[in-house]
Amino acid sequence: MGGFGSVSKGWIYALHSENTPFVKIGLTTTSPAQRIKEINTDKNYGPLGPWSQLDVRQVKDVRQIETALHRKLAPNQVKSVLGTRELFKISTAEARIALSSIPQADLNRPTPINKLNLQPDFMSFLLALFRNSGLENFRDLQESWTFSLFPSTGGGRFFTLNIDRHEVALSRIPQKGDTEIWHAITVDEMAADDPQVRDWVFKNGGDFYETVYPSNWGNSVTVEFCATFDDSLTLFAITPFRRALIAYWYEALLRMQERQTRSLHARHHNYDATSEIFRHLRETKDFRTVLK
């Protein structure tokens, strides 16, 4: 904790639970993942859970922003639950709007969300990756898996995704004059044995490479290929590739869940971006439900 009047960077979060109509809006200077674990075991908030991440914003002065949001939402504050002061009777959509109202100048890393909104093909690729790998089912395990958007890695990348200490997916920003994007996705080795997957990879200038890590959790290959984000979506449509993706990633995520360990890359995890991705995934599901 900083001293009185000090400025502390951190995250403003909005959480929701299927067991309550209320939304919890608060702050953390450690990490959202750690804070959610604490809340779910809290004697006052815990019984209303389990709580899950709804939205997150990384800000420059977390206490100032939380105070401003709580003051703004004061008419909707819930006072009937003893021992709580961060519950608000608002919809999940209203909670997202509240966090989106935080001025750009107060955000610590505002650029990624803007770039995601401006590149629908990139967003479609990320949605396919999160959905087909099952990653959206492990949102409460963030920091065991990490997502970095536009990291400062040499050569330039759109993103890097790690499980534990291992890179399992990345896309490089094309160099001047290039039109296609170089991608790498680590999956179970069964992908390399499937004729349809092999044909797609070779047609897109790619190949399969043995993945060797000191703490590898299974037999895997890294699939490398060159394609636009839109063209890459056809790879996720190949059933054997999806199976290989799920087989490797799910095993790794379940291992991390059992161990409850943080990735070595946890400090680079971009909660702002994952919140945006999960929002799009949720809206897509809601839209499909309406169509039915």
C-alpha positions in Angstrom: 0.0 0.0 0.0 1.3 3.5 -0.9 1.2 6.4 1.5 -1.6 8.9 1.9 -2.0 10.8 -1.4 0.4 8.5 -3.3 -0.4 7.5 -6.9 -0.7 3.7 -7.4 -1.0 2.0 -10.8 -3.4 -1.0 -10.8 -6.6 -2.4 -12.3 -10.2 -1.4 -12.0 -12.4 -4.5 -12.3 -16.0 -5.3 -12.7 -17.1 -8.8 -11.6 -20.3 -10.7 -12.0 -21.8 -13.9 -10.6 -24.7 -16.1 -11.7 -25.9 -16.2 -8.0 -26.6 -12.5 -7.6 -28.1 -9.6 -9.7 -25.4 -7.3 -8.4 -22.1 -6.3 -9.9 -18.9 -5.8 -7.9 -16.7 -2.9 -9.0 -13.4 -2.5 -7.2 -9.6 -2.1 -7.5 -6.5 -4.1 -7.1 -2.8 -3.2 -7.2 -1.6 -6.8 -7.3 -3.5 -8.5 -10.1 -7.2 -9.2 -11.1 -6.7 -13.0 -11.0 -5.3 -12.8 -7.4 -8.1 -10.4 -6.3 -10.8 -12.7 -7.7 -9.5 -15.6 -5.7 -9.5 -13.5 -2.6 -13.1 -12.3 -3.2 -14.4 -15.8 -3.8 -13.1 -16.8 -0.3 -14.2 -13.5 1.4 -16.7 -14.0 4.2 -19.0 -11.2 2.8 -18.6 -11.4 -1.0 -17.8 -15.1 -1.3 -21.3 -16.4 -0.5 -22.6 -14.4 -3.5 -20.1 -16.0 -5.9 -18.3 -17.6 -7.5 -17.3 -14.3 -9.1 -15.9 -14.0 -12.6 -14.2 -11.2 -14.5 -16.6 -9.1 -16.5 -14.3 -6.2 -17.5 -10.9 -4.8 -16.5 -9.1 -1.5 -17.1 -5.4 -0.9 -16.2 -5.1 2.7 -14.9 -2.5 5.1 -13.7 -4.1 6.1 -10.4 -6.3 3.2 -9.3 -7.7 4.8 -6.1 -8.7 8.0 -7.7 -10.5 6.2 -10.5 -12.3 3.8 -8.2 -13.5 6.7 -6.0 -14.8 8.6 -9.1 -16.6 5.5 -10.4 -18.1 4.7 -7.0 -19.3 8.3 -6.6 -20.8 8.1 -10.1 -22.6 4.9 -9.3 -23.6 5.8 -5.8 -27.4 5.9 -6.6 -27.2 2.2 -7.5 -25.0 1.1 -4.6 -26.3 -1.9 -2.7 -26.5 -1.3 1.1 -28.6 -4.3 2.1 -25.6 -6.8 2.1 -23.7 -6.4 5.3 -20.0 -6.0 5.2 -19.9 -4.8 1.5 -19.6 -1.5 -0.1 -18.6 -2.4 -3.7 -21.9 -3.9 -4.9 -24.1 -2.1 -7.4 -27.5 -2.9 -8.8 -26.7 -2.4 -12.4 -26.6 -4.6 -15.5 -23.4 -6.1 -16.9 -23.8 -3.8 -19.9 -24.0 -0.8 -17.6 -20.9 -2.0 -15.7 -18.9 -2.2 -19.0 -20.1 1.3 -19.9 -18.9 2.6 -16.6 -15.4 1.2 -17.1 -15.4 2.4 -20.7 -16.1 5.9 -19.4 -12.7 6.1 -17.8 -10.9 8.8 -19.7 -8.2 7.7 -22.1 -5.7 9.9 -20.3 -6.2 7.9 -17.1 -5.6 4.5 -18.7 -2.2 3.0 -18.3 -2.4 1.1 -21.6 -5.2 2.4 -23.7 -3.8 1.7 -27.2 -4.5 -2.1 -27.4 -8.2 -1.8 -27.1 -8.4 0.8 -29.8 -6.4 -1.3 -32.1 -8.5 -4.3 -31.5 -11.6 -2.4 -32.4 -10.0 -1.1 -35.6 -9.0 -4.5 -36.9 -12.0 -6.8 -37.3 -10.0 -9.5 -39.1 -7.5 -9.6 -36.2 -10.4 -9.8 -33.7 -12.0 -12.7 -35.7 -8.7 -14.6 -35.6 -8.3 -14.1 -31.9 -11.9 -15.1 -31.3 -11.4 -18.3 -33.3 -8.2 -19.1 -31.3 -9.8 -18.5 -27.9 -13.0 -20.4 -28.8 -11.5 -23.4 -30.6 -8.7 -24.0 -28.0 -11.2 -23.8 -25.1 -9.3 -20.9 -23.6 -12.5 -19.0 -22.9 -13.3 -21.7 -20.3 -10.2 -20.8 -18.3 -10.7 -17.0 -17.9 -10.3 -17.3 -14.2 -6.9 -18.9 -14.7 -5.4 -15.8 -16.2 -1.8 -15.3 -15.2 -1.3 -19.1 -15.5 -1.8 -18.4 -19.2 -0.9 -15.0 -20.5 -1.8 -12.9 -23.5 0.4 -9.9 -24.6 -0.9 -7.6 -27.3 1.6 -5.8 -29.5 4.5 -6.9 -27.2 7.9 -5.3 -27.5 9.4 -8.5 -28.9 12.0 -8.0 -31.6 10.7 -8.1 -35.2 7.2 -6.9 -34.1 4.3 -9.1 -33.1 0.5 -8.7 -33.1 0.3 -10.9 -30.0 2.0 -13.6 -28.0 0.1 -16.2 -26.0 1.8 -18.3 -23.3 0.7 -21.2 -21.2 3.1 -21.4 -18.2 6.5 -20.4 -19.6 5.8 -21.6 -23.1 4.8 -19.7 -26.2 1.9 -21.5 -27.7 0.7 -19.0 -30.3 2.0 -15.8 -31.9 1.5 -13.7 -35.1 4.2 -11.5 -36.4 3.6 -8.1 -37.9 4.5 -8.2 -41.6 7.5 -6.3 -42.8 7.2 -3.6 -45.4 5.9 -4.9 -48.7 4.6 -8.2 -47.2 0.8 -8.9 -47.4 0.7 -12.1 -45.4 1.4 -12.8 -41.7 3.6 -15.4 -40.2 1.9 -17.4 -37.5 3.0 -20.2 -35.1 0.6 -22.3 -33.1 1.7 -25.2 -30.9 -0.7 -28.2 -30.9 -0.6 -32.0 -30.2 1.5 -33.9 -32.6 -1.6 -35.6 -34.1 -2.0 -32.6 -36.3 1.1 -33.4 -38.3 -0.3 -36.9 -39.1 -3.5 -35.6 -40.6 -3.5 -35.3 -44.5 -6.0 -32.4 -44.5 -4.0 -30.4 -42.0 -0.7 -31.1 -43.7 -2.1 -30.1 -47.1 -3.4 -26.8 -45.7 -0.1 -26.0 -43.9 2.1 -26.8 -46.9 -0.2 -24.8 -49.3 0.3 -21.8 -47.0 4.1 -22.0 -47.0 4.3 -23.6 -43.6 5.7 -26.7 -41.9 5.7 -28.7 -38.7 8.5 -28.4 -36.1 9.2 -30.5 -33.0 8.5 -28.4 -29.9 11.2 -29.0 -27.2 10.8 -27.3 -23.8 12.7 -28.2 -20.6 9.3 -28.7 -18.9 7.2 -29.9 -21.9 3.9 -31.4 -20.8 3.2 -33.6 -23.8 4.1 -34.6 -27.4 3.6 -31.5 -29.6 4.5 -29.8 -32.8 4.6 -26.1 -33.7 2.6 -25.4 -36.8 4.1 -22.5 -38.7 2.4 -20.9 -41.8 1.9 -17.6 -43.7 -1.6 -16.3 -44.3 -3.8 -13.3 -43.7 -6.0 -13.4 -40.6 -9.1 -14.1 -42.7 -7.4 -17.0 -44.5 -6.1 -18.4 -41.3 -9.7 -18.9 -40.1 -10.0 -21.9 -42.5 -7.4 -23.8 -40.5 -9.7 -23.6 -37.5 -12.4 -25.1 -39.6 -10.5 -28.3 -40.0 -11.7 -30.7 -37.3 -8.4 -32.6 -36.8 -6.6 -29.3 -36.2 -9.1 -28.2 -33.6 -8.8 -31.6 -31.9 -5.0 -31.2 -31.8 -5.3 -27.7 -30.5 -7.7 -28.7 -27.7 -5.7 -31.8 -26.8 -2.5 -29.9 -26.1 -3.9 -26.6 -24.7 -6.5 -28.2 -22.4 -4.0 -30.6 -20.9 -1.7 -27.7 -20.2 -4.4 -25.6 -18.7 -5.7 -28.3 -16.5 -2.2 -28.9 -15.2 -1.9 -25.2 -14.4 -5.3 -25.3 -12.7 -4.3 -28.2 -10.5 -1.0 -26.5 -9.5 -2.5 -23.0 -9.1 0.8 -21.6 -10.3 1.5 -18.3 -12.1 3.3 -18.1 -15.4 6.7 -16.5 -15.5 5.1 -14.0 -18.0 2.2 -13.0 -15.6 3.4 -9.4 -15.3 3.0 -9.0 -19.1 -0.6 -10.3 -19.2 -3.0 -7.8 -20.8 -6.3 -7.9 -18.9 -7.7 -5.0 -20.9 -7.4 -6.9 -24.2 -8.7 -10.3 -22.8 -11.7 -8.5 -21.4 -12.4 -7.1 -24.9 -12.0 -10.6 -26.4 -14.3 -12.2 -23.8 -16.9 -9.5 -24.4 -17.0 -10.3 -28.1 -17.2 -14.0 -27.4 -20.1 -13.4 -25.0 -21.9 -11.2 -27.5 -21.5 -13.8 -30.3 -23.1 -16.4 -28.0 -25.9 -14.1 -27.1 -26.5 -13.4 -30.8 -26.6 -17.1 -31.6 -29.1 -17.7 -28.8 -31.4 -15.0 -30.2 -31.3 -16.6 -33.7 -32.4 -19.9 -32.3 
